[in-house]
Structure formats: structure tokens, C-alpha cells
Amino acid sequence: MICSELETTNHKCVALFEPSPKSRMKQARVAFNAWMNASKVEEEILVLKDHVDTCHIQFTVCPRVNKFPGANPL
């Protein structure tokens, strides 16, 4: 569950930024769109950061399941 949530978060982060175009006109368009959407991207990054923090807390706080019942815990 946590792994799939982190993968979803990673895909959302990658989707926020377009790959660098090769032509000058496309570079200018991407730069202008990034400037126009800066506040939206910033908000989305904050939401994703909070989500990653929550996932990390859940992962570190939840008890680890012992796969081998007779084995000594670490």
C-alpha cells in the first residue's frame, strides 16, 4: 500500500515538469508556462511533500511483521 502511494506520488512529481524541448520556441513556451503556473506547481509540491511525510511516518511507526515466527527479532 505504501509502495503504491509512493509510486503515485513519484509519477505526480515527474508530471509537474516537462522534459526540456530542443527548439528555442518550445523552450520559451515551457518557460512561460512554468512562470504562469508557478503557484499551482508550488501548491502541488507542498501537497506531495505532506503526502510523502505521512507515508514515511506510517512506514516507520507501523510494527514490522515477523515473517519467520520462530526467528529472533532484530
C-alpha positions as CSV (number, residue, x, y, z in Angstrom):
1,M,0.0,0.0,0.0
2,I,2.7,2.5,1.0
3,C,4.8,1.5,-2.0
4,S,2.0,2.2,-4.4
5,E,1.3,5.5,-2.8
6,L,4.9,6.5,-3.1
7,E,4.9,5.4,-6.8
8,T,1.8,7.5,-7.4
9,T,3.5,10.5,-5.7
10,N,6.6,10.0,-7.8
11,H,4.6,9.9,-11.0
12,K,2.8,13.2,-10.0
13,C,6.2,14.8,-9.3
14,V,7.5,13.8,-12.7
15,A,4.3,15.0,-14.4
16,L,4.8,18.5,-12.9
17,F,7.9,19.2,-15.1
18,E,8.0,18.8,-18.8
19,P,11.2,17.4,-20.4
20,S,13.5,20.1,-21.9
21,P,12.5,20.7,-25.5
22,K,15.1,21.1,-28.2
23,S,13.8,24.1,-30.1
24,R,14.2,27.7,-28.8
25,M,10.5,28.5,-29.4
26,K,9.4,25.4,-27.3
27,Q,11.9,26.3,-24.6
28,A,10.4,29.8,-24.4
29,R,6.8,28.4,-24.3
30,V,7.8,25.9,-21.5
31,A,9.5,28.7,-19.5
32,F,6.5,31.0,-19.9
33,N,4.0,28.2,-18.8
34,A,6.2,27.4,-15.8
35,W,6.3,31.1,-14.8
36,M,2.5,31.3,-15.2
37,N,1.8,28.1,-13.3
38,A,4.4,28.6,-10.6
39,S,1.9,29.0,-7.7
40,K,0.0,25.9,-8.8
41,V,3.1,23.8,-9.0
42,E,4.3,25.1,-5.6
43,E,0.9,24.1,-4.1
44,E,1.1,20.7,-5.7
45,I,4.7,20.2,-4.4
46,L,3.6,21.1,-0.9
47,V,0.7,18.6,-1.1
48,L,3.0,15.9,-2.4
49,K,5.6,16.7,0.3
50,D,3.0,16.3,3.0
51,H,1.9,13.0,1.5
52,V,5.4,11.7,1.4
53,D,5.9,12.7,5.0
54,T,2.7,11.0,6.0
55,C,3.8,7.8,4.2
56,H,7.2,7.9,5.8
57,I,5.7,8.3,9.3
58,Q,3.3,5.4,8.6
59,F,6.2,3.2,7.4
60,T,8.5,4.0,10.3
61,V,5.8,3.8,13.0
62,C,3.9,0.7,11.9
63,P,5.1,-2.5,13.6
64,R,7.2,-4.8,11.4
65,V,5.7,-8.1,10.7
66,N,7.8,-11.1,11.6
67,K,7.9,-13.3,8.5
68,F,9.6,-16.1,10.5
69,P,7.6,-16.8,13.7
70,G,10.4,-18.8,15.4
71,A,13.2,-16.4,14.5
72,N,14.6,-13.9,16.9
73,P,13.6,-10.2,16.3
74,L,16.4,-7.8,15.2
